[in-house]
């Protein structure tokens, strides 16, 4: 998974640098490099947004488990249980 998250955006960004070096830094190479950098940063941003969206799934699962615990025991898992017989 690190190939998609890290190395593909890095490869796209490096391709922009290589383009400038190979073409000698002319105007066309700088424009092409800017396009590649935009693409590389877009891929990185989409990967980050995906990771942020997926991380919410674990929070939902934990909330569902806590609600099931509450339904069985009558208190939340991180609360002090009520004393019996009082």
Helices and strands as residue ranges (DSSP letters): H 2-2, I 3-7, H 8-23, H 27-73
